[in-house]
Amino acid sequence: MTWTPHATVAVIVEDTRGRFLLVEEVSRGKVVFNQPAGHIEEDEPVLSAVHRETLEETGWTIEPTHFIGVYTYKAPANGVTYYRFCYAARALEQVTAQLDDEIIAPHWLSIDEVRALGDKLRSPMVLQCIEDYRNGRQFPLDVVVDAQT
């Protein structure tokens, strides 16, 4: 059997009022909340995935500011191991209302509202990434290098 981990990105976007951009979505038939996040496509640079996933799931363009970290999570529902490359970004402009099919709506939520979601968060990584960001965890964007082949 071949082990196939999934490489994903997630984006922490905080507005000037201290609210975080989350996505309400349907996953495995359940409504959950997540950062703008998703799989890195084959041959796609990581930062390109950051921009693409945020736009597809929220309609917002962003400017990445920092790398927050790599988070590992083995999902109990399917046994898949996910490697989440988490970034912080600044919101620039909402340019479309056309979102991915499984997305219900984007929301701007305070940290207390995010914490209150509890088991409605898609995974424990959602809150962990925000808390790490709030605690000042940040690295330069170039800490993750996309090698040219």
C-alpha positions as CSV (number, residue, x, y, z in Angstrom):
1,M,0.0,0.0,0.0
2,T,1.3,3.4,-0.9
3,W,1.0,6.2,1.6
4,T,-0.3,9.4,0.0
5,P,-0.2,12.5,2.1
6,H,-2.2,15.5,0.9
7,A,-0.5,18.9,0.6
8,T,-2.8,21.8,1.3
9,V,-2.7,25.6,2.0
10,A,-4.6,27.6,4.4
11,V,-4.8,31.4,4.7
12,I,-5.3,33.5,7.9
13,V,-6.8,36.9,6.9
14,E,-7.5,39.4,9.6
15,D,-9.3,42.7,8.9
16,T,-8.7,46.0,10.7
17,R,-11.4,45.2,13.2
18,G,-9.7,42.0,14.3
19,R,-12.1,39.6,12.5
20,F,-10.9,36.6,10.6
21,L,-12.1,35.5,7.2
22,L,-13.6,32.0,7.4
23,V,-15.5,29.9,4.9
24,E,-18.7,28.1,5.7
25,E,-18.7,25.0,3.6
26,V,-20.1,21.5,3.2
27,S,-17.6,18.7,3.9
28,R,-18.7,15.0,3.9
29,G,-22.3,16.1,4.2
30,K,-21.7,18.3,7.2
31,V,-21.6,22.1,7.4
32,V,-18.2,23.2,8.8
33,F,-16.0,26.3,9.0
34,N,-12.5,26.6,7.7
35,Q,-10.0,29.2,6.6
36,P,-9.8,29.6,2.9
37,A,-7.9,26.4,2.2
38,G,-7.5,23.6,-0.2
39,H,-5.2,21.3,-2.1
40,I,-2.1,22.4,-3.9
41,E,-2.4,21.3,-7.5
42,E,0.2,19.4,-9.4
43,D,3.1,21.7,-10.5
44,E,1.4,24.7,-8.7
45,P,3.7,27.0,-6.7
46,V,2.6,27.1,-3.1
47,L,1.9,30.9,-3.1
48,S,-0.1,30.5,-6.2
49,A,-2.3,28.0,-4.4
50,V,-2.7,30.5,-1.5
51,H,-4.0,33.2,-3.9
52,R,-6.2,30.7,-5.9
53,E,-7.9,29.0,-3.0
54,T,-8.7,32.3,-1.3
55,L,-10.2,33.7,-4.4
56,E,-12.2,30.6,-5.3
57,E,-13.6,30.2,-1.7
58,T,-14.1,33.8,-0.7
59,G,-14.0,36.0,-3.7
60,W,-11.2,38.1,-2.1
61,T,-7.8,38.9,-3.6
62,I,-5.1,38.9,-0.9
63,E,-1.4,39.8,-0.4
64,P,0.4,37.1,1.6
65,T,2.5,38.7,4.4
66,H,4.0,35.8,6.4
67,F,4.4,32.0,6.5
68,I,2.9,30.7,9.8
69,G,4.0,27.1,9.7
70,V,3.4,23.5,8.4
71,Y,0.7,21.6,10.3
72,T,0.2,17.9,10.2
73,Y,-3.2,16.3,10.8
74,K,-4.5,12.8,10.3
75,A,-8.3,13.0,9.7
76,P,-10.2,10.4,11.7
77,A,-13.0,10.3,9.1
78,N,-10.9,9.1,6.2
79,G,-7.4,8.3,7.7
80,V,-5.7,10.8,5.3
81,T,-2.7,12.7,6.5
82,Y,-2.8,16.4,5.6
83,Y,0.2,18.8,5.5
84,R,-1.2,22.3,5.8
85,F,1.1,25.1,4.7
86,C,-0.5,28.1,6.6
87,Y,0.1,31.7,5.6
88,A,-1.1,35.1,6.9
89,A,-2.4,37.6,4.3
90,R,-3.9,41.0,4.0
91,A,-7.2,41.3,2.3
92,L,-7.1,43.6,-0.8
93,E,-10.5,43.5,-2.5
94,Q,-13.6,41.3,-2.9
95,V,-13.7,40.9,-6.6
96,T,-16.4,38.2,-7.2
97,A,-19.4,36.6,-5.5
98,Q,-18.8,33.4,-7.7
99,L,-17.5,30.8,-5.2
100,D,-16.6,27.0,-5.4
101,D,-19.7,24.8,-5.4
102,E,-19.2,23.4,-1.8
103,I,-18.9,26.9,-0.3
104,I,-22.0,28.3,1.4
105,A,-20.5,31.7,2.3
106,P,-17.5,33.6,3.5
107,H,-17.7,35.2,7.0
108,W,-15.7,37.6,9.0
109,L,-15.7,36.4,12.6
110,S,-14.1,37.6,15.8
111,I,-11.7,35.2,17.7
112,D,-14.5,34.6,20.2
113,E,-16.9,33.6,17.5
114,V,-14.3,31.3,16.0
115,R,-13.7,29.6,19.3
116,A,-17.4,29.3,19.9
117,L,-17.7,27.2,16.7
118,G,-16.1,24.3,18.5
119,D,-16.8,21.0,16.7
120,K,-18.2,23.0,13.7
121,L,-14.6,23.8,12.8
122,R,-13.4,21.5,9.9
123,S,-10.4,20.4,12.0
124,P,-8.5,21.4,15.1
125,M,-5.9,23.0,12.8
126,V,-8.3,25.9,12.0
127,L,-8.2,27.3,15.5
128,Q,-4.6,26.3,16.1
129,C,-3.4,28.3,13.1
130,I,-5.3,31.4,14.2
131,E,-4.0,31.1,17.7
132,D,-0.4,30.7,16.5
133,Y,-0.9,33.7,14.2
134,R,-2.3,35.7,17.2
135,N,0.7,34.7,19.3
136,G,3.0,36.2,16.8
137,R,4.2,33.1,15.0
138,Q,5.5,34.3,11.6
139,F,8.3,33.6,9.2
140,P,9.3,35.2,6.0
141,L,7.5,34.1,2.9
142,D,10.7,32.8,1.3
143,V,11.0,30.1,4.0
144,V,9.1,27.9,1.6
145,V,10.9,27.6,-1.7
146,D,9.3,26.4,-4.9
147,A,12.2,25.0,-6.8
148,Q,12.1,25.5,-10.6
149,T,12.5,22.2,-12.5
